[in-house]
Amino acid sequence: MSKKNYDNHNRWRNKTVVFRVSAEEDLHLEALVKLTGLTKQDYIIRRLLCRNVVV
């Protein structure tokens, strides 16, 4: 059995969501994530759940 992975808030994340993007979309996403100072995972989750992302 593999070791459980916890996030920065000590929550166990046991589901994986994967999607593909183009090279241009990846550059755009990376730039947006860098501006916020969040992790890519936290940024994507906040955007998908329509939560505010403060820069």
PyMOL Python script that loads the backbone (N, CA, C, O; Angstrom):
from pymol import cmd

cmd.read_pdbstr("""\
ATOM      1  N   MET A   1       0.849  -1.178   0.000  1.00  0.00           N
ATOM      2  CA  MET A   1       0.000   0.000   0.000  1.00  0.00           C
ATOM      3  C   MET A   1       0.895   1.241   0.000  1.00  0.00           C
ATOM      4  O   MET A   1       1.883   1.298   0.732  1.00  0.00           O
ATOM      5  N   SER A   2       0.548   2.229  -0.818  1.00  0.00           N
ATOM      6  CA  SER A   2       1.377   3.426  -0.909  1.00  0.00           C
ATOM      7  C   SER A   2       1.083   4.390   0.239  1.00  0.00           C
ATOM      8  O   SER A   2       0.032   4.331   0.878  1.00  0.00           O
ATOM      9  N   LYS A   3       2.040   5.272   0.475  1.00  0.00           N
ATOM     10  CA  LYS A   3       1.934   6.260   1.541  1.00  0.00           C
ATOM     11  C   LYS A   3       0.880   7.305   1.164  1.00  0.00           C
ATOM     12  O   LYS A   3       0.796   7.714   0.006  1.00  0.00           O
ATOM     13  N   LYS A   4       0.073   7.737   2.146  1.00  0.00           N
ATOM     14  CA  LYS A   4      -0.938   8.757   1.892  1.00  0.00           C
ATOM     15  C   LYS A   4      -0.253  10.108   1.691  1.00  0.00           C
ATOM     16  O   LYS A   4       0.697  10.442   2.399  1.00  0.00           O
ATOM     17  N   ASN A   5      -0.740  10.873   0.726  1.00  0.00           N
ATOM     18  CA  ASN A   5      -0.200  12.198   0.456  1.00  0.00           C
ATOM     19  C   ASN A   5      -1.153  13.258   0.984  1.00  0.00           C
ATOM     20  O   ASN A   5      -2.334  13.272   0.639  1.00  0.00           O
ATOM     21  N   TYR A   6      -0.635  14.136   1.816  1.00  0.00           N
ATOM     22  CA  TYR A   6      -1.426  15.210   2.376  1.00  0.00           C
ATOM     23  C   TYR A   6      -1.033  16.523   1.727  1.00  0.00           C
ATOM     24  O   TYR A   6       0.125  16.710   1.354  1.00  0.00           O
ATOM     25  N   ASP A   7      -1.998  17.447   1.588  1.00  0.00           N
ATOM     26  CA  ASP A   7      -1.683  18.752   1.012  1.00  0.00           C
ATOM     27  C   ASP A   7      -1.178  19.690   2.100  1.00  0.00           C
ATOM     28  O   ASP A   7      -0.938  19.259   3.228  1.00  0.00           O
ATOM     29  N   ASN A   8      -1.013  20.979   1.769  1.00  0.00           N
ATOM     30  CA  ASN A   8      -0.477  21.960   2.713  1.00  0.00           C
ATOM     31  C   ASN A   8      -1.395  22.224   3.902  1.00  0.00           C
ATOM     32  O   ASN A   8      -0.962  22.781   4.910  1.00  0.00           O
ATOM     33  N   HIS A   9      -2.656  21.828   3.788  1.00  0.00           N
ATOM     34  CA  HIS A   9      -3.615  22.038   4.871  1.00  0.00           C
ATOM     35  C   HIS A   9      -3.926  20.736   5.588  1.00  0.00           C
ATOM     36  O   HIS A   9      -4.949  20.619   6.262  1.00  0.00           O
ATOM     37  N   ASN A  10      -3.045  19.762   5.442  1.00  0.00           N
ATOM     38  CA  ASN A  10      -3.136  18.448   6.090  1.00  0.00           C
ATOM     39  C   ASN A  10      -4.406  17.688   5.704  1.00  0.00           C
ATOM     40  O   ASN A  10      -4.954  16.933   6.508  1.00  0.00           O
ATOM     41  N   ARG A  11      -4.870  17.895   4.466  1.00  0.00           N
ATOM     42  CA  ARG A  11      -6.017  17.154   3.954  1.00  0.00           C
ATOM     43  C   ARG A  11      -5.509  16.050   3.041  1.00  0.00           C
ATOM     44  O   ARG A  11      -4.579  16.248   2.260  1.00  0.00           O
ATOM     45  N   TRP A  12      -6.122  14.909   3.150  1.00  0.00           N
ATOM     46  CA  TRP A  12      -5.730  13.794   2.301  1.00  0.00           C
ATOM     47  C   TRP A  12      -6.446  13.928   0.969  1.00  0.00           C
ATOM     48  O   TRP A  12      -7.676  13.950   0.914  1.00  0.00           O
ATOM     49  N   ARG A  13      -5.673  14.017  -0.101  1.00  0.00           N
ATOM     50  CA  ARG A  13      -6.222  14.134  -1.449  1.00  0.00           C
ATOM     51  C   ARG A  13      -6.054  12.790  -2.136  1.00  0.00           C
ATOM     52  O   ARG A  13      -4.940  12.411  -2.496  1.00  0.00           O
ATOM     53  N   ASN A  14      -7.160  12.062  -2.322  1.00  0.00           N
ATOM     54  CA  ASN A  14      -7.052  10.719  -2.872  1.00  0.00           C
ATOM     55  C   ASN A  14      -7.596  10.597  -4.295  1.00  0.00           C
ATOM     56  O   ASN A  14      -7.650   9.490  -4.829  1.00  0.00           O
ATOM     57  N   LYS A  15      -7.996  11.688  -4.914  1.00  0.00           N
ATOM     58  CA  LYS A  15      -8.503  11.659  -6.292  1.00  0.00           C
ATOM     59  C   LYS A  15      -7.545  12.417  -7.203  1.00  0.00           C
ATOM     60  O   LYS A  15      -6.990  13.443  -6.812  1.00  0.00           O
ATOM     61  N   THR A  16      -7.355  11.916  -8.400  1.00  0.00           N
ATOM     62  CA  THR A  16      -6.492  12.562  -9.379  1.00  0.00           C
ATOM     63  C   THR A  16      -7.343  12.979 -10.569  1.00  0.00           C
ATOM     64  O   THR A  16      -8.149  12.201 -11.079  1.00  0.00           O
ATOM     65  N   VAL A  17      -7.149  14.233 -11.006  1.00  0.00           N
ATOM     66  CA  VAL A  17      -7.839  14.749 -12.177  1.00  0.00           C
ATOM     67  C   VAL A  17      -6.762  15.176 -13.168  1.00  0.00           C
ATOM     68  O   VAL A  17      -5.849  15.925 -12.820  1.00  0.00           O
ATOM     69  N   VAL A  18      -6.876  14.693 -14.410  1.00  0.00           N
ATOM     70  CA  VAL A  18      -5.855  14.968 -15.418  1.00  0.00           C
ATOM     71  C   VAL A  18      -6.527  15.525 -16.663  1.00  0.00           C
ATOM     72  O   VAL A  18      -7.596  15.064 -17.064  1.00  0.00           O
ATOM     73  N   PHE A  19      -5.889  16.523 -17.273  1.00  0.00           N
ATOM     74  CA  PHE A  19      -6.370  17.038 -18.550  1.00  0.00           C
ATOM     75  C   PHE A  19      -5.188  17.531 -19.358  1.00  0.00           C
ATOM     76  O   PHE A  19      -4.130  17.831 -18.803  1.00  0.00           O
ATOM     77  N   ARG A  20      -5.363  17.617 -20.662  1.00  0.00           N
ATOM     78  CA  ARG A  20      -4.294  18.026 -21.561  1.00  0.00           C
ATOM     79  C   ARG A  20      -4.506  19.457 -22.017  1.00  0.00           C
ATOM     80  O   ARG A  20      -5.639  19.907 -22.189  1.00  0.00           O
ATOM     81  N   VAL A  21      -3.394  20.175 -22.213  1.00  0.00           N
ATOM     82  CA  VAL A  21      -3.434  21.537 -22.730  1.00  0.00           C
ATOM     83  C   VAL A  21      -2.387  21.679 -23.828  1.00  0.00           C
ATOM     84  O   VAL A  21      -1.445  20.892 -23.912  1.00  0.00           O
ATOM     85  N   SER A  22      -2.567  22.694 -24.665  1.00  0.00           N
ATOM     86  CA  SER A  22      -1.575  22.964 -25.710  1.00  0.00           C
ATOM     87  C   SER A  22      -0.365  23.662 -25.082  1.00  0.00           C
ATOM     88  O   SER A  22      -0.403  24.063 -23.919  1.00  0.00           O
ATOM     89  N   ALA A  23       0.692  23.799 -25.853  1.00  0.00           N
ATOM     90  CA  ALA A  23       1.899  24.479 -25.365  1.00  0.00           C
ATOM     91  C   ALA A  23       1.587  25.929 -25.011  1.00  0.00           C
ATOM     92  O   ALA A  23       2.088  26.442 -24.010  1.00  0.00           O
ATOM     93  N   GLU A  24       0.772  26.587 -25.815  1.00  0.00           N
ATOM     94  CA  GLU A  24       0.408  27.979 -25.557  1.00  0.00           C
ATOM     95  C   GLU A  24      -0.444  28.097 -24.291  1.00  0.00           C
ATOM     96  O   GLU A  24      -0.242  29.006 -23.486  1.00  0.00           O
ATOM     97  N   GLU A  25      -1.392  27.180 -24.119  1.00  0.00           N
ATOM     98  CA  GLU A  25      -2.229  27.184 -22.917  1.00  0.00           C
ATOM     99  C   GLU A  25      -1.394  26.932 -21.673  1.00  0.00           C
ATOM    100  O   GLU A  25      -1.648  27.520 -20.622  1.00  0.00           O
ATOM    101  N   ASP A  26      -0.395  26.060 -21.787  1.00  0.00           N
ATOM    102  CA  ASP A  26       0.485  25.781 -20.660  1.00  0.00           C
ATOM    103  C   ASP A  26       1.271  27.020 -20.257  1.00  0.00           C
ATOM    104  O   ASP A  26       1.390  27.315 -19.068  1.00  0.00           O
ATOM    105  N   LEU A  27       1.804  27.742 -21.220  1.00  0.00           N
ATOM    106  CA  LEU A  27       2.539  28.973 -20.914  1.00  0.00           C
ATOM    107  C   LEU A  27       1.627  29.993 -20.239  1.00  0.00           C
ATOM    108  O   LEU A  27       2.024  30.642 -19.271  1.00  0.00           O
ATOM    109  N   HIS A  28       0.419  30.132 -20.743  1.00  0.00           N
ATOM    110  CA  HIS A  28      -0.541  31.072 -20.167  1.00  0.00           C
ATOM    111  C   HIS A  28      -0.902  30.676 -18.734  1.00  0.00           C
ATOM    112  O   HIS A  28      -0.933  31.522 -17.840  1.00  0.00           O
ATOM    113  N   LEU A  29      -1.174  29.390 -18.521  1.00  0.00           N
ATOM    114  CA  LEU A  29      -1.505  28.888 -17.192  1.00  0.00           C
ATOM    115  C   LEU A  29      -0.351  29.099 -16.223  1.00  0.00           C
ATOM    116  O   LEU A  29      -0.559  29.552 -15.097  1.00  0.00           O
ATOM    117  N   GLU A  30       0.866  28.775 -16.652  1.00  0.00           N
ATOM    118  CA  GLU A  30       2.042  28.954 -15.796  1.00  0.00           C
ATOM    119  C   GLU A  30       2.211  30.419 -15.391  1.00  0.00           C
ATOM    120  O   GLU A  30       2.544  30.710 -14.242  1.00  0.00           O
ATOM    121  N   ALA A  31       1.984  31.341 -16.328  1.00  0.00           N
ATOM    122  CA  ALA A  31       2.110  32.774 -16.028  1.00  0.00           C
ATOM    123  C   ALA A  31       1.070  33.201 -14.996  1.00  0.00           C
ATOM    124  O   ALA A  31       1.386  33.943 -14.066  1.00  0.00           O
ATOM    125  N   LEU A  32      -0.163  32.739 -15.156  1.00  0.00           N
ATOM    126  CA  LEU A  32      -1.219  33.091 -14.206  1.00  0.00           C
ATOM    127  C   LEU A  32      -0.928  32.530 -12.817  1.00  0.00           C
ATOM    128  O   LEU A  32      -1.118  33.213 -11.811  1.00  0.00           O
ATOM    129  N   VAL A  33      -0.470  31.294 -12.769  1.00  0.00           N
ATOM    130  CA  VAL A  33      -0.142  30.672 -11.487  1.00  0.00           C
ATOM    131  C   VAL A  33       0.986  31.441 -10.809  1.00  0.00           C
ATOM    132  O   VAL A  33       0.927  31.689  -9.605  1.00  0.00           O
ATOM    133  N   LYS A  34       2.001  31.816 -11.561  1.00  0.00           N
ATOM    134  CA  LYS A  34       3.146  32.532 -11.006  1.00  0.00           C
ATOM    135  C   LYS A  34       2.727  33.883 -10.416  1.00  0.00           C
ATOM    136  O   LYS A  34       3.253  34.300  -9.384  1.00  0.00           O
ATOM    137  N   LEU A  35       1.785  34.561 -11.068  1.00  0.00           N
ATOM    138  CA  LEU A  35       1.301  35.848 -10.572  1.00  0.00           C
ATOM    139  C   LEU A  35       0.613  35.736  -9.221  1.00  0.00           C
ATOM    140  O   LEU A  35       0.708  36.649  -8.400  1.00  0.00           O
ATOM    141  N   THR A  36      -0.071  34.640  -8.983  1.00  0.00           N
ATOM    142  CA  THR A  36      -0.829  34.489  -7.740  1.00  0.00           C
ATOM    143  C   THR A  36       0.023  34.036  -6.565  1.00  0.00           C
ATOM    144  O   THR A  36      -0.302  34.317  -5.412  1.00  0.00           O
ATOM    145  N   GLY A  37       1.116  33.334  -6.855  1.00  0.00           N
ATOM    146  CA  GLY A  37       1.931  32.800  -5.766  1.00  0.00           C
ATOM    147  C   GLY A  37       1.372  31.510  -5.183  1.00  0.00           C
ATOM    148  O   GLY A  37       1.912  30.977  -4.213  1.00  0.00           O
ATOM    149  N   LEU A  38       0.293  31.009  -5.771  1.00  0.00           N
ATOM    150  CA  LEU A  38      -0.289  29.747  -5.322  1.00  0.00           C
ATOM    151  C   LEU A  38       0.404  28.588  -6.016  1.00  0.00           C
ATOM    152  O   LEU A  38       1.147  28.774  -6.980  1.00  0.00           O
ATOM    153  N   THR A  39       0.148  27.389  -5.510  1.00  0.00           N
ATOM    154  CA  THR A  39       0.597  26.220  -6.254  1.00  0.00           C
ATOM    155  C   THR A  39      -0.330  26.060  -7.444  1.00  0.00           C
ATOM    156  O   THR A  39      -1.442  26.588  -7.441  1.00  0.00           O
ATOM    157  N   LYS A  40       0.110  25.346  -8.449  1.00  0.00           N
ATOM    158  CA  LYS A  40      -0.733  25.132  -9.625  1.00  0.00           C
ATOM    159  C   LYS A  40      -2.022  24.415  -9.226  1.00  0.00           C
ATOM    160  O   LYS A  40      -3.101  24.757  -9.710  1.00  0.00           O
ATOM    161  N   GLN A  41      -1.909  23.432  -8.353  1.00  0.00           N
ATOM    162  CA  GLN A  41      -3.086  22.697  -7.894  1.00  0.00           C
ATOM    163  C   GLN A  41      -4.076  23.621  -7.208  1.00  0.00           C
ATOM    164  O   GLN A  41      -5.266  23.588  -7.519  1.00  0.00           O
ATOM    165  N   ASP A  42      -3.603  24.449  -6.274  1.00  0.00           N
ATOM    166  CA  ASP A  42      -4.497  25.357  -5.564  1.00  0.00           C
ATOM    167  C   ASP A  42      -5.142  26.363  -6.514  1.00  0.00           C
ATOM    168  O   ASP A  42      -6.327  26.669  -6.381  1.00  0.00           O
ATOM    169  N   TYR A  43      -4.368  26.878  -7.472  1.00  0.00           N
ATOM    170  CA  TYR A  43      -4.902  27.832  -8.435  1.00  0.00           C
ATOM    171  C   TYR A  43      -6.018  27.201  -9.271  1.00  0.00           C
ATOM    172  O   TYR A  43      -7.089  27.790  -9.420  1.00  0.00           O
ATOM    173  N   ILE A  44      -5.774  26.022  -9.807  1.00  0.00           N
ATOM    174  CA  ILE A  44      -6.755  25.361 -10.661  1.00  0.00           C
ATOM    175  C   ILE A  44      -8.014  25.013  -9.865  1.00  0.00           C
ATOM    176  O   ILE A  44      -9.125  25.208 -10.357  1.00  0.00           O
ATOM    177  N   ILE A  45      -7.857  24.509  -8.659  1.00  0.00           N
ATOM    178  CA  ILE A  45      -9.021  24.168  -7.836  1.00  0.00           C
ATOM    179  C   ILE A  45      -9.857  25.407  -7.557  1.00  0.00           C
ATOM    180  O   ILE A  45     -11.081  25.365  -7.673  1.00  0.00           O
ATOM    181  N   ARG A  46      -9.211  26.509  -7.190  1.00  0.00           N
ATOM    182  CA  ARG A  46      -9.956  27.740  -6.910  1.00  0.00           C
ATOM    183  C   ARG A  46     -10.697  28.237  -8.141  1.00  0.00           C
ATOM    184  O   ARG A  46     -11.848  28.664  -8.043  1.00  0.00           O
ATOM    185  N   ARG A  47     -10.053  28.187  -9.288  1.00  0.00           N
ATOM    186  CA  ARG A  47     -10.715  28.647 -10.520  1.00  0.00           C
ATOM    187  C   ARG A  47     -11.873  27.729 -10.901  1.00  0.00           C
ATOM    188  O   ARG A  47     -12.934  28.209 -11.300  1.00  0.00           O
ATOM    189  N   LEU A  48     -11.685  26.431 -10.784  1.00  0.00           N
ATOM    190  CA  LEU A  48     -12.741  25.493 -11.148  1.00  0.00           C
ATOM    191  C   LEU A  48     -13.956  25.602 -10.225  1.00  0.00           C
ATOM    192  O   LEU A  48     -15.091  25.402 -10.658  1.00  0.00           O
ATOM    193  N   LEU A  49     -13.717  25.916  -8.971  1.00  0.00           N
ATOM    194  CA  LEU A  49     -14.817  26.026  -8.006  1.00  0.00           C
ATOM    195  C   LEU A  49     -15.330  27.463  -7.893  1.00  0.00           C
ATOM    196  O   LEU A  49     -16.086  27.776  -6.973  1.00  0.00           O
ATOM    197  N   CYS A  50     -14.930  28.335  -8.816  1.00  0.00           N
ATOM    198  CA  CYS A  50     -15.388  29.728  -8.870  1.00  0.00           C
ATOM    199  C   CYS A  50     -15.103  30.486  -7.578  1.00  0.00           C
ATOM    200  O   CYS A  50     -15.914  31.299  -7.137  1.00  0.00           O
ATOM    201  N   ARG A  51     -13.955  30.218  -6.978  1.00  0.00           N
ATOM    202  CA  ARG A  51     -13.518  30.963  -5.804  1.00  0.00           C
ATOM    203  C   ARG A  51     -12.596  32.079  -6.261  1.00  0.00           C
ATOM    204  O   ARG A  51     -11.946  31.974  -7.301  1.00  0.00           O
ATOM    205  N   ASN A  52     -12.543  33.141  -5.481  1.00  0.00           N
ATOM    206  CA  ASN A  52     -11.692  34.268  -5.844  1.00  0.00           C
ATOM    207  C   ASN A  52     -10.216  33.892  -5.785  1.00  0.00           C
ATOM    208  O   ASN A  52      -9.783  33.155  -4.899  1.00  0.00           O
ATOM    209  N   VAL A  53      -9.461  34.408  -6.736  1.00  0.00           N
ATOM    210  CA  VAL A  53      -8.018  34.256  -6.745  1.00  0.00           C
ATOM    211  C   VAL A  53      -7.462  35.659  -6.620  1.00  0.00           C
ATOM    212  O   VAL A  53      -7.605  36.472  -7.533  1.00  0.00           O
ATOM    213  N   VAL A  54      -6.824  35.950  -5.484  1.00  0.00           N
ATOM    214  CA  VAL A  54      -6.310  37.290  -5.212  1.00  0.00           C
ATOM    215  C   VAL A  54      -4.832  37.340  -5.564  1.00  0.00           C
ATOM    216  O   VAL A  54      -4.058  36.460  -5.188  1.00  0.00           O
ATOM    217  N   VAL A  55      -4.453  38.391  -6.296  1.00  0.00           N
ATOM    218  CA  VAL A  55      -3.053  38.567  -6.684  1.00  0.00           C
ATOM    219  C   VAL A  55      -2.414  39.568  -5.759  1.00  0.00           C
ATOM    220  O   VAL A  55      -1.230  39.872  -5.901  1.00  0.00           O
TER     221      VAL A  55
END
""", "prot")
cmd.dss("prot")
cmd.show_as("cartoon", "prot")
cmd.util.cbc("prot")
cmd.orient("prot")
